[in-house]
Amino acid sequence: MSRHTICKTSEVEVGLIKPVTIGRSPIILARLPSGEIRAVGGYCPHQAADLKYGCISGVTNGDTPNELTFDHAGEVLRCPWHGFEYSLVSGDPLVPAPANTKGCLRFYEVAIEGDNVIVIM
């Protein structure tokens, strides 16, 4: 496994995607509201859309008519092509993936050393 120093921790902000490339592999970094930094494979598991053009949001829920809540703010990655949404906490899709697709985000290990974000591949 290789260790790659990517950026400073201050460069990864909650709610924003930070695209990076390691060799020929596109990766996106995202900081969860908890402060944890995630490194995710740069292509959507559905049909390989470039996730650097996606967005980070949350989900809208409601059990009662005319009452909605916004939950999991900063924890959902939305694909720019077809709107597939994935949990940045678990990697799972918010809606079950279609047959014959990988379905989950690919996470890479992240280490914080001092002020540096290290991705381990």
Secondary structure, 3 states (H helix, E strand, C coil): CCEEEEEEHHHCCECCCEEEEECCEEEEEEECCCCCEEEEECECCCCCCEHHHCEEEEEEEEEECCEEEEEEEEEEEECCCCCCEEECCCCCECCCCCCCCCCCCCEEEEEEECCEEEEEC
